[in-house]
């Protein structure tokens, strides 16, 4: 038995966060007890049926399966040396977190946890939450999760660093918890609970600032005949910005996690009398950028065609995930309720909508007057101008993320619209944003 096998790890909740970390811990050789009170979720996992979509997760899960035990009972958690509360925190459309389930899971775990076990909050909570838990502080920790939908397996197996909230940063971490973290061979940063809780928010705040700046400048590019793709390499070669900076323009903020953190900062600012006007500006610009596709349609298509058939490719808020939380595509479909809509997505099926969902991309494109690529899934990268021209009936293609290859964009068979670059249109009209 290696040293990892001596440590039993509990992961409470088999949502996206819990399942990814449970699988990563098992891959490192630790025995993992996977708890969820949903019998169907546990039954499916025991049969190898996963509730989420992530690249490489199925393969990793199968490799790690023998190290994992699945249970709807709390009793097996008594065997654990370390227990993680790892439930995805639900949010409403305004970014408000509902922490009810986290409180419930903490209370359930406290009813069975052994005296020597460490309790770690992996679910994202606001500053002050961890310290308020009635548990021995020398065994209570907050661990910042930094998973990214679509890259979650890589992030779980090869973290850049661990950020750990503790009661006393001068004290060493307990042996079992330190052994678990050390197996990932990355820096371990310890800090007081409140610093760690805010560190997660700080990471996302800096991301939002980059997203907002990128979207603003890309918008200006579209108006003055500049090309954001030409500017990006210059920024990445600047040491103050760097090669990994987020410089790809998009349709505002979506997914729920960033919205939650912005909302938390606004609430903290209101409570402690800090100026959060910059956060409000980011949110306003996000709403502005979310209108981009709609404005393209308003000024170039919908008002100039009688009952156009519209094809929407991609429903999730980003590629390589199953999440449609605040998805721009879903919002667009709801606004186009008076039009014939055909949609396709590789992993998501939507119900209770007027849209006609197709099982393959070509069927969705066929005979469409307008094709809109709302999610940059890899399979859409096989699209070409020639293929679109031969399959669709109309000539309008809206491709925010520049999924179609650059060479194809030079072909003038279609009216092509993309973020960060003046749109190719036969009439050369600029898109001017209007109130709707």
C-alpha positions as MATLAB code, in Angstrom:
seq = 'XXXXXXXXXXXXXXXXXXXXXXXXXXXXXXXXXXXXXXXXXXXXXXXXXXXXXXXXXXXXXXXXXXXXXXXXXXXXXXXXXXXXXXXXXXXXXXXXXXXXXXXXXXXXXXXXXXXXXXXXXXXXXXXXXXXXXXXXXXXXXXXXXXXXXXXXXXXXXXXXXXXXXXXXXXXXXXXXXXXXXXXXXXXXXXXXXXXXXXXXXXXXXXXXXXXXXXXXXXXXXXXXXXXXXXXXXXXXXXXXXXXXXXXXXXXXXXXXXXXXXXXXXXXXXXXXXXXXXXXXXXXXXXXXXXXXXXXXXXXXXXXXXXXXXXXXXXXXXXXXXXXXXXXXXXXXXXXXXXXXXXXXXXXXXXXXXXXXXXXXXXXXXXXXXXXXXXXXXXXXXXXXXXXXXXXXXXXXXXXXXXXXXXXXXXXXXXXXXXXXXXXXXXXXXXXXXXXX';
ca = [
       0.000    0.000    0.000;
       1.426    3.404   -0.980;
       1.054    6.380    1.318;
      -1.846    7.816   -0.692;
      -3.950    4.718   -0.111;
      -3.778    5.326    3.634;
      -5.712    8.561    3.258;
      -9.445    8.280    2.578;
     -11.014   11.319    0.977;
     -14.711   12.149    1.103;
     -16.355   14.240   -1.614;
     -19.822   15.446   -0.720;
     -22.096   16.148   -3.720;
     -21.520   14.654   -7.144;
     -22.206   17.861   -9.023;
     -19.663   19.243  -11.492;
     -17.248   20.395   -8.797;
     -17.459   17.302   -6.606;
     -17.240   14.716   -9.363;
     -14.215   16.355  -11.002;
     -12.254   16.512   -7.763;
     -13.285   13.034   -6.645;
     -12.022   11.652   -9.942;
      -8.770   13.615   -9.714;
      -8.137   12.423   -6.134;
      -8.763    8.828   -7.167;
      -6.406    9.207  -10.125;
      -3.695   10.232   -7.639;
      -4.194    6.923   -5.816;
      -6.409    8.021   -2.913;
      -9.457    6.076   -1.881;
     -12.484    8.307   -2.401;
     -15.965    8.038   -0.906;
     -18.415    9.858   -3.158;
     -21.599   10.955   -1.402;
     -24.780   12.339   -2.904;
     -28.311   12.074   -1.561;
     -29.720   11.654   -5.072;
     -30.165    7.911   -5.571;
     -30.391    8.244   -9.367;
     -27.098   10.143   -9.555;
     -25.322    7.483   -7.474;
     -26.874    4.600   -9.429;
     -25.767    6.177  -12.698;
     -22.226    6.741  -11.444;
     -21.998    3.129  -10.316;
     -22.837    2.193  -13.912;
     -20.343    4.670  -15.349;
     -22.994    7.177  -16.477;
     -21.799   10.715  -15.783;
     -24.134   13.678  -15.146;
     -21.853   16.257  -16.789;
     -19.937   16.780  -20.014;
     -16.209   17.526  -19.888;
     -13.400   16.638  -22.331;
     -11.425   13.553  -21.128;
     -13.638   13.053  -18.067;
     -15.154    9.753  -19.214;
     -11.692    8.275  -19.771;
     -10.327    9.546  -16.457;
     -13.402    8.335  -14.589;
     -13.026    4.831  -16.017;
      -9.343    4.731  -15.056;
     -10.070    5.901  -11.508;
     -13.309    3.991  -10.957;
     -11.856    1.238   -8.758;
     -10.625    3.805   -6.246;
     -14.095    5.319   -5.822;
     -17.034    4.222   -3.690;
     -20.475    5.728   -4.198;
     -23.036    6.172   -1.462;
     -26.327    7.870   -0.604;
     -25.653    7.200    3.079;
     -23.581    9.480    5.306;
     -22.150    6.666    7.447;
     -19.218    5.785    5.137;
     -17.895    9.344    5.573;
     -16.871    8.361    9.114;
     -13.927    6.506    7.539;
     -12.520    9.638    5.914;
      -9.404   11.545    6.896;
     -10.400   14.512    4.756;
     -13.899   15.548    3.628;
     -14.676   18.117    0.943;
     -17.980   19.957    0.676;
     -18.015   20.205   -3.109;
     -21.482   21.218   -4.232;
     -21.992   23.620   -7.124;
     -23.573   26.732   -5.622;
     -26.796   27.645   -7.460;
     -27.315   31.254   -8.540;
     -30.256   33.169   -9.927;
     -30.119   35.221  -13.128;
     -28.840   38.233  -11.197;
     -25.878   36.367   -9.711;
     -27.281   35.914   -6.211;
     -26.022   32.723   -4.538;
     -28.343   30.364   -2.721;
     -26.207   28.904    0.075;
     -29.004   26.802    1.565;
     -27.626   23.532    0.200;
     -24.127   24.329    1.535;
     -25.491   24.894    5.040;
     -27.406   21.612    4.808;
     -24.407   19.615    3.626;
     -22.137   21.087    6.309;
     -24.641   20.141    9.016;
     -25.007   16.630    7.609;
     -21.246   16.098    7.520;
     -20.774   17.480   11.033;
     -23.206   14.842   12.288;
     -20.897   11.999   11.190;
     -17.379   13.424   10.855;
     -14.685   11.713   12.930;
     -12.620   13.585   15.523;
      -9.416   13.534   13.461;
     -10.944   14.378   10.101;
     -10.354   17.655    8.257;
     -13.329   19.491    6.777;
     -12.685   21.516    3.625;
     -15.125   23.839    1.916;
     -14.519   23.597   -1.825;
     -17.827   25.196   -2.762;
     -17.511   28.920   -3.352;
     -18.802   30.961   -0.431;
     -18.630   34.684    0.433;
     -16.027   36.102    2.831;
     -16.863   35.272    6.433;
     -18.752   32.051    5.694;
     -16.037   29.561    6.650;
     -15.122   31.174    9.944;
     -18.772   31.086   11.023;
     -18.927   27.257   10.808;
     -19.096   25.670   14.257;
     -16.188   23.241   13.890;
     -12.686   23.037   15.316;
     -10.789   25.722   13.438;
      -7.507   23.787   13.324;
      -9.314   21.195   11.166;
     -11.480   23.566    9.131;
     -10.288   24.919    5.762;
     -11.491   26.739    2.686;
      -9.933   25.663   -0.618;
     -10.334   27.914   -3.634;
     -11.663   26.056   -6.660;
     -10.376   27.252  -10.014;
     -12.052   24.876  -12.437;
     -13.016   26.157  -15.867;
     -15.903   24.588  -17.763;
     -14.443   22.806  -20.762;
     -10.971   22.576  -19.162;
     -11.968   21.099  -15.824;
     -10.052   17.805  -16.055;
      -6.770   19.518  -16.859;
      -7.320   22.087  -14.110;
      -8.164   19.396  -11.555;
      -5.159   17.210  -12.382;
      -2.604   19.971  -12.964;
      -3.529   22.962  -10.780;
      -1.376   26.073  -11.018;
      -1.437   26.418   -7.219;
      -3.599   25.637   -4.210;
      -5.068   28.559   -2.286;
      -6.027   27.427    1.202;
      -7.935   29.452    3.772;
      -6.953   28.667    7.367;
      -7.630   30.021   10.819;
      -3.945   30.630   11.543;
      -1.593   30.955    8.530;
       1.457   30.428   10.764;
       0.442   26.838   11.539;
       1.233   23.823    9.355;
      -1.551   21.983    7.579;
      -2.613   18.607    9.059;
      -0.615   15.676    7.708;
      -3.416   13.967    5.774;
      -4.564   17.157    4.086;
      -1.003   18.198    3.269;
      -0.293   14.739    1.836;
      -3.304   15.069   -0.455;
      -2.337   18.520   -1.700;
       1.351   17.639   -2.089;
       0.522   14.806   -4.487;
      -0.320   17.418   -7.129;
       3.175   18.955   -7.071;
       2.208   22.609   -7.146;
       2.655   25.598   -4.802;
       0.429   25.693   -1.707;
      -0.535   29.181   -0.543;
      -2.080   29.454    2.910;
      -3.873   32.565    4.135;
      -6.657   33.482    6.534;
     -10.171   32.316    5.651;
     -11.392   35.714    4.496;
      -8.358   36.255    2.254;
      -8.870   32.923    0.518;
     -12.596   33.513    0.074;
     -11.860   36.893   -1.486;
      -8.965   35.493   -3.569;
     -11.415   33.441   -5.629;
     -13.481   36.542   -6.276;
     -10.326   38.539   -7.069;
      -9.287   36.025   -9.737;
     -12.636   36.347  -11.471;
     -12.639   40.131  -11.098;
      -9.356   40.403  -12.980;
     -10.754   38.050  -15.613;
     -13.864   40.208  -15.991;
     -11.721   43.327  -16.344;
      -9.833   41.666  -19.206;
     -13.052   40.445  -20.824;
     -14.624   43.891  -20.581;
     -11.566   45.702  -21.953;
     -11.264   43.212  -24.805;
     -14.930   43.527  -25.728;
     -14.816   47.327  -25.610;
     -11.785   47.544  -27.908;
     -13.147   44.864  -30.240;
     -16.329   46.918  -30.526;
     -14.318   49.973  -31.523;
     -12.417   47.879  -34.090;
     -15.714   47.053  -35.774;
     -16.500   50.763  -36.147;
     -13.143   52.088  -37.447;
     -12.008   49.271  -39.790;
      -9.343   47.992  -37.378;
      -8.876   44.241  -36.784;
      -8.662   43.012  -33.184;
      -6.930   39.806  -34.323;
      -4.050   41.935  -35.599;
      -3.776   43.788  -32.290;
      -3.807   40.724  -30.001;
      -0.207   39.533  -30.699;
       1.151   42.969  -29.752;
      -0.602   42.778  -26.382;
       0.549   39.230  -25.664;
       4.182   40.224  -26.235;
       3.873   42.963  -23.612;
       5.211   41.570  -20.312;
       2.659   43.586  -18.348;
      -0.153   41.760  -20.146;
       1.374   38.448  -21.224;
       0.791   35.468  -23.522;
      -2.027   33.979  -21.431;
      -4.124   37.136  -21.175;
      -7.793   36.750  -21.999;
      -8.032   38.672  -25.261;
     -10.727   36.859  -27.227;
     -13.829   39.031  -27.659;
     -17.191   37.554  -26.728;
     -20.868   38.236  -26.146;
     -20.634   39.537  -22.606;
     -20.484   37.584  -19.372;
     -22.409   34.316  -19.000;
     -22.365   31.038  -17.110;
     -23.344   32.381  -13.681;
     -20.003   32.222  -11.850;
     -18.606   35.586  -12.896;
     -21.981   37.233  -12.366;
     -22.081   35.825   -8.837;
     -18.699   37.290   -7.948;
     -19.518   40.700   -9.361;
     -22.743   40.705   -7.373;
     -20.849   39.697   -4.215;
     -18.402   42.589   -4.619;
     -21.263   45.041   -5.116;
     -22.910   43.762   -1.932;
     -19.634   44.002   -0.015;
     -19.159   47.531   -1.291;
     -22.622   48.534   -0.162;
     -22.086   47.005    3.272;
     -18.655   48.520    3.817;
     -19.125   51.781    1.900;
     -16.671   51.024   -0.907;
     -17.086   52.472   -4.392;
     -18.008   49.701   -6.832;
     -18.911   51.868   -9.819;
     -16.324   50.075  -11.949;
     -18.162   46.788  -11.381;
     -21.439   48.385  -12.411;
     -19.721   49.611  -15.577;
     -18.527   46.082  -16.386;
     -22.070   44.756  -15.984;
     -23.494   47.514  -18.174;
     -20.943   46.840  -20.903;
     -21.679   43.119  -20.708;
     -25.365   43.832  -21.345;
     -24.380   46.089  -24.240;
     -22.199   43.381  -25.815;
     -24.905   40.761  -25.375;
     -26.948   42.777  -27.880;
     -24.388   42.352  -30.679;
     -26.026   39.435  -32.518;
     -29.491   40.923  -32.085;
     -28.316   44.222  -33.546;
     -26.771   42.416  -36.516;
     -30.110   40.774  -37.174;
     -32.113   43.954  -36.675;
     -30.150   46.052  -39.121;
     -29.139   43.534  -41.758;
     -31.685   40.740  -41.884;
     -34.910   40.680  -39.886;
     -36.141   44.070  -41.070;
     -35.208   43.336  -44.684;
     -36.560   39.786  -45.164;
     -40.018   38.307  -44.895;
     -40.139   35.439  -42.385;
     -36.475   34.366  -42.659;
     -35.492   30.896  -41.433;
     -32.727   31.245  -38.856;
     -30.212   28.514  -37.930;
     -28.515   28.760  -34.536;
     -25.471   26.560  -34.001;
     -24.541   26.063  -30.340;
     -26.748   26.442  -27.268;
     -24.324   26.252  -24.338;
     -22.815   29.459  -22.993;
     -19.349   28.231  -24.061;
     -17.861   25.204  -25.804;
     -17.068   21.915  -24.031;
     -19.723   22.249  -21.361;
     -23.357   21.299  -20.863;
     -24.279   24.549  -19.089;
     -26.812   26.941  -20.635;
     -26.837   29.283  -17.612;
     -27.365   32.830  -18.973;
     -26.570   31.451  -22.432;
     -26.608   34.109  -25.185;
     -28.027   31.496  -27.564;
     -31.005   30.718  -25.329;
     -31.657   34.425  -24.820;
     -31.582   34.927  -28.582;
     -34.007   32.069  -29.221;
     -36.455   33.573  -26.750;
     -36.297   36.901  -28.575;
     -36.910   35.237  -31.945;
     -40.156   33.538  -30.926;
     -41.986   34.860  -34.003;
     -39.538   33.298  -36.455;
     -38.780   29.818  -37.664;
     -35.691   28.712  -35.767;
     -33.588   25.572  -36.325;
     -30.925   24.767  -33.734;
     -28.120   22.292  -33.160;
     -25.790   21.604  -30.236;
     -23.468   18.590  -29.765;
     -24.446   17.942  -26.119;
     -27.554   19.909  -25.132;
     -31.195   19.319  -25.993;
     -33.649   22.052  -25.113;
     -37.352   21.614  -24.465;
     -40.347   23.926  -24.104;
     -39.233   26.159  -26.954;
     -40.512   26.937  -30.425;
     -37.093   26.117  -31.906;
     -36.768   22.985  -34.050;
     -33.771   21.008  -32.789;
     -31.762   19.033  -35.337;
     -29.501   16.075  -34.552;
     -26.793   17.138  -36.994;
     -25.274   20.416  -38.071;
     -26.036   20.102  -41.795;
     -29.754   19.525  -41.229;
     -29.876   22.697  -39.165;
     -28.078   24.728  -41.844;
     -30.022   23.360  -44.807;
     -32.244   25.988  -46.472;
     -31.601   28.565  -43.718;
     -31.614   32.223  -44.678;
     -29.346   33.146  -41.769;
     -26.742   31.019  -39.937;
     -25.536   32.130  -36.507;
     -22.660   30.309  -34.744;
     -23.373   31.070  -31.088;
     -20.973   28.550  -29.486;
     -17.513   27.778  -30.948;
     -17.778   23.996  -30.723;
     -14.933   22.166  -32.437;
     -17.170   20.442  -34.967;
     -18.316   23.826  -36.268;
     -14.724   24.608  -37.174;
     -15.147   22.259  -40.134;
     -17.556   24.738  -41.696;
     -16.377   26.537  -44.813;
     -17.833   29.307  -46.905;
     -18.291   26.865  -49.775;
     -20.191   24.421  -47.568;
     -22.421   27.153  -46.202;
     -23.031   28.577  -49.651;
     -24.047   25.171  -50.997;
     -26.280   24.257  -48.041;
     -28.040   27.379  -46.809;
     -30.582   29.330  -48.840;
     -29.576   32.824  -47.781;
     -26.217   34.556  -47.544;
     -25.985   35.981  -44.020;
     -23.531   34.325  -41.594;
     -23.041   35.714  -38.083;
     -19.920   34.198  -36.508;
     -19.013   36.131  -33.317;
     -16.042   33.931  -32.373;
     -14.519   33.616  -35.863;
     -15.045   29.872  -36.004;
     -14.741   29.838  -39.796;
     -11.097   29.798  -40.897;
      -9.426   33.095  -41.873;
      -8.891   32.058  -45.479;
     -12.565   31.405  -45.908;
     -13.382   34.873  -44.627;
     -11.735   36.366  -47.703;
     -14.301   34.704  -49.967;
     -17.121   37.123  -50.740;
     -19.956   34.639  -51.300;
     -21.722   35.651  -48.083;
     -22.374   38.632  -45.858;
     -20.119   37.819  -42.920;
     -20.230   39.341  -39.433;
     -17.765   38.736  -36.599;
     -16.567   40.396  -33.394;
     -13.569   42.701  -33.468;
     -13.565   43.352  -37.199;
     -15.649   45.479  -39.533;
     -18.234   43.158  -41.011;
     -18.025   42.115  -44.659;
     -21.255   43.255  -46.280;
     -22.020   44.060  -49.885;
     -23.481   47.443  -48.925;
     -20.646   48.262  -46.494;
     -23.070   49.632  -43.921;
     -21.758   49.800  -40.378;
     -23.699   48.285  -37.531;
     -25.006   51.069  -35.330;
     -26.451   50.039  -31.987;
     -30.054   51.060  -31.475;
     -32.410   50.911  -28.541;
     -34.792   47.921  -28.631;
];
